Amino acid sequence: MIQKTSTTYAPWYILESVDKKYARIKALQIVVNALEKSLK
């Protein structure tokens, strides 16, 4: 499913985590990186 729905415009990311706090921080890092990339 991920291979068929992940695109360059809207990619999927798999967050490996058992800890909620770690998963949220990781998700925020992905968002921040994407925003920085689009602003450059």
N, CA, C and O atoms as a printed pandas DataFrame, in Angstrom:
     atom_number atom_name residue_name chain_id  residue_number  x_coord  y_coord  z_coord
0              1         N          MET        A               1    0.826   -1.185    0.000
1              2        CA          MET        A               1    0.000    0.000    0.000
2              3         C          MET        A               1    0.875    1.255    0.000
3              4         O          MET        A               1    0.592    2.211   -0.722
4              5         N          ILE        A               2    1.926    1.250    0.802
5              6        CA          ILE        A               2    2.774    2.441    0.883
6              7         C          ILE        A               2    3.449    2.718   -0.450
7              8         O          ILE        A               2    3.524    3.872   -0.874
8              9         N          GLN        A               3    3.939    1.692   -1.114
9             10        CA          GLN        A               3    4.593    1.880   -2.411
10            11         C          GLN        A               3    3.639    2.452   -3.451
11            12         O          GLN        A               3    4.057    3.234   -4.305
12            13         N          LYS        A               4    2.379    2.079   -3.394
13            14        CA          LYS        A               4    1.419    2.535   -4.394
14            15         C          LYS        A               4    0.876    3.925   -4.102
15            16         O          LYS        A               4    0.432    4.612   -5.022
16            17         N          THR        A               5    0.901    4.362   -2.830
17            18        CA          THR        A               5    0.310    5.655   -2.485
18            19         C          THR        A               5    1.334    6.730   -2.158
19            20         O          THR        A               5    0.987    7.911   -2.144
20            21         N          SER        A               6    2.566    6.368   -1.898
21            22        CA          SER        A               6    3.597    7.362   -1.600
22            23         C          SER        A               6    4.069    8.002   -2.894
23            24         O          SER        A               6    4.450    7.303   -3.833
24            25         N          THR        A               7    4.047    9.322   -2.948
25            26        CA          THR        A               7    4.485   10.051   -4.130
26            27         C          THR        A               7    5.543   11.076   -3.728
27            28         O          THR        A               7    5.777   11.293   -2.539
28            29         N          THR        A               8    6.177   11.703   -4.706
29            30        CA          THR        A               8    7.154   12.744   -4.385
30            31         C          THR        A               8    6.456   13.956   -3.784
31            32         O          THR        A               8    7.041   14.673   -2.973
32            33         N          TYR        A               9    5.227   14.185   -4.173
33            34        CA          TYR        A               9    4.458   15.315   -3.649
34            35         C          TYR        A               9    3.971   15.048   -2.222
35            36         O          TYR        A               9    3.957   15.953   -1.388
36            37         N          ALA        A              10    3.577   13.819   -1.952
37            38        CA          ALA        A              10    3.051   13.450   -0.629
38            39         C          ALA        A              10    3.637   12.106   -0.197
39            40         O          ALA        A              10    2.970   11.075   -0.280
40            41         N          PRO        A              11    4.895   12.127    0.267
41            42        CA          PRO        A              11    5.539   10.858    0.641
42            43         C          PRO        A              11    5.056   10.321    1.982
43            44         O          PRO        A              11    4.601   11.075    2.842
44            45         N          TRP        A              12    5.162    9.026    2.142
45            46        CA          TRP        A              12    4.855    8.363    3.404
46            47         C          TRP        A              12    6.163    8.175    4.170
47            48         O          TRP        A              12    7.221    7.980    3.571
48            49         N          TYR        A              13    6.082    8.235    5.474
49            50        CA          TYR        A              13    7.231    7.955    6.331
50            51         C          TYR        A              13    6.811    6.923    7.369
51            52         O          TYR        A              13    5.710    6.994    7.917
52            53         N          ILE        A              14    7.681    5.978    7.632
53            54        CA          ILE        A              14    7.424    4.969    8.658
54            55         C          ILE        A              14    8.206    5.366    9.893
55            56         O          ILE        A              14    9.431    5.485    9.855
56            57         N          LEU        A              15    7.490    5.571   10.992
57            58        CA          LEU        A              15    8.127    5.954   12.247
58            59         C          LEU        A              15    8.282    4.716   13.116
59            60         O          LEU        A              15    7.298    4.132   13.571
60            61         N          GLU        A              16    9.525    4.328   13.335
61            62        CA          GLU        A              16    9.798    3.170   14.166
62            63         C          GLU        A              16    9.928    3.636   15.610
63            64         O          GLU        A              16   10.871    4.344   15.963
64            65         N          SER        A              17    8.978    3.237   16.432
65            66        CA          SER        A              17    9.043    3.681   17.811
66            67         C          SER        A              17    8.009    2.958   18.665
67            68         O          SER        A              17    6.934    2.576   18.202
68            69         N          VAL        A              18    8.372    2.790   19.905
69            70        CA          VAL        A              18    7.447    2.263   20.900
70            71         C          VAL        A              18    7.082    3.400   21.857
71            72         O          VAL        A              18    6.063    3.352   22.546
72            73         N          ASP        A              19    7.937    4.417   21.881
73            74        CA          ASP        A              19    7.779    5.561   22.768
74            75         C          ASP        A              19    7.044    6.684   22.036
75            76         O          ASP        A              19    7.502    7.135   20.986
76            77         N          LYS        A              20    5.909    7.143   22.575
77            78        CA          LYS        A              20    5.110    8.181   21.930
78            79         C          LYS        A              20    5.890    9.480   21.752
79            80         O          LYS        A              20    5.827   10.116   20.699
80            81         N          LYS        A              21    6.620    9.863   22.785
81            82        CA          LYS        A              21    7.371   11.125   22.732
82            83         C          LYS        A              21    8.398   11.081   21.598
83            84         O          LYS        A              21    8.518   12.040   20.836
84            85         N          TYR        A              22    9.128    9.989   21.483
85            86        CA          TYR        A              22   10.111    9.843   20.419
86            87         C          TYR        A              22    9.430    9.918   19.051
87            88         O          TYR        A              22    9.931   10.593   18.151
88            89         N          ALA        A              23    8.318    9.247   18.887
89            90        CA          ALA        A              23    7.613    9.227   17.603
90            91         C          ALA        A              23    7.137   10.629   17.227
91            92         O          ALA        A              23    7.214   11.014   16.060
92            93         N          ARG        A              24    6.654   11.384   18.188
93            94        CA          ARG        A              24    6.186   12.746   17.897
94            95         C          ARG        A              24    7.343   13.657   17.519
95            96         O          ARG        A              24    7.222   14.470   16.602
96            97         N          ILE        A              25    8.465   13.525   18.221
97            98        CA          ILE        A              25    9.637   14.330   17.893
98            99         C          ILE        A              25   10.138   13.979   16.503
99           100         O          ILE        A              25   10.482   14.867   15.723
100          101         N          LYS        A              26   10.180   12.706   16.191
101          102        CA          LYS        A              26   10.620   12.254   14.868
102          103         C          LYS        A              26    9.696   12.802   13.772
103          104         O          LYS        A              26   10.172   13.246   12.728
104          105         N          ALA        A              27    8.392   12.772   14.005
105          106        CA          ALA        A              27    7.427   13.293   13.029
106          107         C          ALA        A              27    7.621   14.794   12.833
107          108         O          ALA        A              27    7.561   15.285   11.706
108          109         N          LEU        A              28    7.851   15.515   13.913
109          110        CA          LEU        A              28    8.079   16.954   13.806
110          111         C          LEU        A              28    9.380   17.255   13.063
111          112         O          LEU        A              28    9.448   18.227   12.310
112          113         N          GLN        A              29   10.398   16.445   13.261
113          114        CA          GLN        A              29   11.653   16.631   12.531
114          115         C          GLN        A              29   11.437   16.444   11.029
115          116         O          GLN        A              29   12.011   17.178   10.225
116          117         N          ILE        A              30   10.629   15.485   10.656
117          118        CA          ILE        A              30   10.334   15.250    9.236
118          119         C          ILE        A              30    9.612   16.457    8.647
119          120         O          ILE        A              30    9.922   16.888    7.536
120          121         N          VAL        A              31    8.656   16.999    9.384
121          122        CA          VAL        A              31    7.901   18.163    8.910
122          123         C          VAL        A              31    8.820   19.375    8.778
123          124         O          VAL        A              31    8.778   20.083    7.772
124          125         N          VAL        A              32    9.642   19.610    9.786
125          126        CA          VAL        A              32   10.565   20.747    9.754
126          127         C          VAL        A              32   11.539   20.615    8.580
127          128         O          VAL        A              32   11.802   21.596    7.884
128          129         N          ASN        A              33   12.067   19.434    8.359
129          130        CA          ASN        A              33   12.982   19.227    7.222
130          131         C          ASN        A              33   12.293   19.487    5.895
131          132         O          ASN        A              33   12.886   20.085    4.998
132          133         N          ALA        A              34   11.057   19.049    5.758
133          134        CA          ALA        A              34   10.315   19.267    4.524
134          135         C          ALA        A              34   10.043   20.751    4.306
135          136         O          ALA        A              34   10.125   21.238    3.178
136          137         N          LEU        A              35    9.722   21.465    5.368
137          138        CA          LEU        A              35    9.483   22.904    5.256
138          139         C          LEU        A              35   10.764   23.654    4.892
139          140         O          LEU        A              35   10.739   24.552    4.050
140          141         N          GLU        A              36   11.868   23.293    5.514
141          142        CA          GLU        A              36   13.141   23.923    5.191
142          143         C          GLU        A              36   13.526   23.660    3.744
143          144         O          GLU        A              36   14.025   24.553    3.059
144          145         N          LYS        A              37   13.300   22.459    3.286
145          146        CA          LYS        A              37   13.628   22.102    1.906
146          147         C          LYS        A              37   12.777   22.910    0.917
147          148         O          LYS        A              37   13.282   23.362   -0.111
148          149         N          SER        A              38   11.498   23.090    1.225
149          150        CA          SER        A              38   10.625   23.808    0.295
150          151         C          SER        A              38   10.877   25.315    0.316
151          152         O          SER        A              38   10.563   26.003   -0.656
152          153         N          LEU        A              39   11.437   25.837    1.404
153          154        CA          LEU        A              39   11.710   27.271    1.481
154          155         C          LEU        A              39   13.036   27.660    0.842
155          156         O          LEU        A              39   13.262   28.840    0.572
156          157         N          LYS        A              40   13.904   26.712    0.598
157          158        CA          LYS        A              40   15.196   27.013   -0.015
158          159         C          LYS        A              40   15.099   27.194   -1.501
159          160         O          LYS        A              40   16.107   27.453   -2.159
